[in-house]
Structures are given as structure tokens and as C-alpha cells.
């Protein structure tokens, strides 16, 4: 039987805290995979980037989104959270443009949540520019502001960058978390729900922290 979203969220929060304090054993190739080649992050070497890769049409991404936002809001110290829409077809590129338009309008979280809700709760597929313009209007943006952001060079460049990064990460399944441009975590037989997913990328964060401490010790 599937857990209720409320119960999953409670488990997610409690196990997330435990994972940060005392991660369990993890196995490369089972709980996480090493990328074929390292991909540069947008952080400095003193920070660890956790990148949440999603698509608005993905049901699992929709239920995971509020949990990842809560995780982001609880991050401190050396952790940096980033979102990135995956793109491997035209519809995904259109939906990526929604995300970056919301970000351009300084409404990233609001549009991010609303886009998932529109598709998965309200039955609005957001498949055309007209539907998307109406969506932004319903979320408080006049048409001029929407059109300016939607067609901005910043948004179009961000979409292209996300398309390239999707290929660089070798992403073919969602949701995916990419940790520091080195490892990725997706649902599989061992990472079978959102709680296990959270545990898995926290394990990778812990692994990287241990490696950094070891590197520091050997250079003293």
C-alpha cells in the first residue's frame, strides 16, 4: 500500500535529519552512480552542490518538489541547492522555459509549485504558449511582463544550458539528484521511494565530506 503524502513527508524530514547526522552504508552502482565524467558546478570548491533535476510532467517530481524545497530551506554550511529542468524533447524544453521565466520574474518557488499543481491537479497540460501565458496571468503577471521574460536572452540561454547539462549528466530517468557534478541518484530497486532517495543523496554528501577531511589531513 502506498504511503500518504503527509506520512512520506514526515518520514522524509525525520530520516533526512538522521541521514545528515549518521548516514548508513552506501554502495556505488547501487544507491548512487558515478557520472561518466565530472561536470563543473556553479559553486566554489569549498561547497557541495546538490542539484534537483525535474520535469513538470513527471508525477514523482511533483510529489518530491515540496520535500526538496524543505530540504533546501534546511541546508547550512557547505551545502548549495540548485534546481534544473531536464530536457530531452520539445515539451520538456517548453516546460523548462516556464521554470526559467518564473525565476527571471523573481517568482521561482511560486511558479515551480504552481506549474506542478496546474499539470497534476488542475488538468492543465501547459503544452502551448497560450496556455502558459494564461497560467502566468493566473499567477499574477501581466502579459507584457510574461512576454519580456519568456523571450529574454537570459531565459533562452538557460534553457539551452539545461539541455546540454541533461546530456552531460547522462540523465534518462527522473527525478534525479546530481551531487557536486560527480554522482547521481535516481529511484531504483534499492532507492525505491522519496525517503530512500533523500537518504541516498545525503549518503553521497557525507561521502564527499569524509573525502575532503581525509584530503585535508594528508596535506597537513
N, C-alpha and C positions, 0 to 999 in steps of 0.2 A: 504494500500500500504506500502511496506517495505521501511524504510529509507535507503538512500545511505550510504555506509560505511563512507564516508567523513563527512556527516551530523551527523551520530551517533557519530563519534569521536569528533566533535566539541561540541555536546551536552554533551558527556561524560566528557570532560575536564571542561566545564563551570559548570555543575552540580556537578562534583566532588569537585571543589573548594568551591561551595556553601555548599555542604554537610559537608565539614570539618569545615566550619565556623558556620553553623546554621542548624544542622540536623532536619528533620521533625520527627513527631511522628512515632514510630515503634512498632510492636506488635510481641512478641514471639509466634511462631507457625504459623505466617502469613508471615512476612518478613524474619524471620530467625528462626532456630530451635536450641534448646539446645541439645548438644550431650548427649547420654545416660550416659556417664561418661567422666570426664575430661581426656584429653590426654596430656602428658608432651610436652612442646615446646622446641625449641632449643635456646631460649633466656632467659635472666635473668628476675627477677620479676619486674624490672623497665621498661621493654619494652613490647609492644603488637605485637604479631606475626600475620601477615595476610598471609595465605598460599594459593596459587593459585593451585588448583588441576585440572589437564587436561589430555587429551589423544590426541595423534596426529591424530587419526582417527575421532575425533569429530569436525564437521563443526563449531559449535558455539564456541568451544575452539579456533579454528583457527582465527575467526574474533575478538575474545576477546583478543587474545595474545598481539597485539601491544598496546592495551589500557592498559592492566595490566602492561606492561613494562613502559609505560609513567607514570602510577600511581606510580610504584616503584621508578622511577627516580625523582619523586617529593616528596617522603616521607622524612620527617625530624623528629628530636626529638626522641620520644618514639616508633616510628613505625619501624618494621622489616619485610621485604618482603621475602617470600620463595616460590619456586616452588616445586611441587611434582607430578609426574605422577601417575595416578590411575591405579591399576592393579586388574582385576578380571578374566582375561583369558590369554591364552598364547600369543596372538597377542599383548595385552596391555603390557605384560611383555617384549616382544621384543622391542616395541616402547619405553618403559621406559629405556631400555638399551641404546637406541640411545641418549636419553637425558643425562644420566649419563656419557656416553662415551664423548659426547661433553663437558660436564663440566670437566671431567678428562683431556681433551685436552686444557683446558682454552679457550674454544670457546662456552660457554653456550648460549649466546644470538644469535650468528650467526647460530649455529646448530638448536636451538629452532625455529627460524624463517624459516630456510631453510627446516626443516622437514615438517612443516605445508604447506609450499609452494609446496614442492615435491608432497605431497599427494593430496592437494585440488586444485592446479592449474596446475601441470605438469602431473597428472595422474599416478604417481609412487607410488604404494601402500606400498612400504618398508615392504614387508611381508617375505622376506628371507634374510639370512645373506649376500648372494651375492649381492642383490640389495642394502643393507645397506652399504657394502664395497664400491660399486660403488658411492653411494651417498657421502660418506666421501671423496673419491678420487676427486669427482667433486667439493667438497668444500675445496680442498687444502691440504688434508692429505695423506701422502704416506701409503701404505698398512701396513708397519711394525708398524708405529705409531698407526694406527687404531687397528690392531690386539692386540697390547700390552695393549691399553686402554680397548678395548672391552672385553678382557678376564681377566682384572685385578681384584684382590680381592676387591678393593675399589668399583668398578662398580657393581660387583655381589652382594656384601653386601648391597649396596644402593638400588638395585632392590628388594632384599628380604625385606628390611626395608620398602620400599614403599608399597609392598604387604600387610605387616602387618598393616601399618598405614591406608591403604584404609579400611580394616576391622574395625580397631579401631574407625575410623570416621563414620562408617556406610554409606559409600558413594555408592549410586546406580544410581546417575544421575550426568551429567556433563554439563557445568563446575560447580565447587563448590569452594567457598572460605571458609576456616576454620579460625576463628578468635580466636587466643590465646588458641587453643585446647579446647575451651568451646562451641562455636557456629558455625553453618554452614549456608551458604546462597546458594541457588540454584534458578534457574528460576522456577517460578510457576505462578499462575493466578494473583498474586499481584506483583511479581518480573518478569515482562514479557519481558524485553529486557536488553541489556547490561547497559543502563543508569540506569534503576531501580536496577539492580544488584549492580552496583557501589554505588548507594545511600544506598542500604541495608547493605552492609558490612561497609560502613562509619558510618551508624547509630549504628552498634554494637561497633565499635571502640569508638564512642562518649559515649555510654552506659558504657563501661568499664572505660573510663576516669572519668566519673562522679562518678562511684562507688569507684574508687581509691581516689578521692578527699574527698569523704564522709568518707571513712575508715581513711584517714589521719586526718581529722578534729576530729573524735571521739577519737583518741588516744592522742591528744594534751593535 
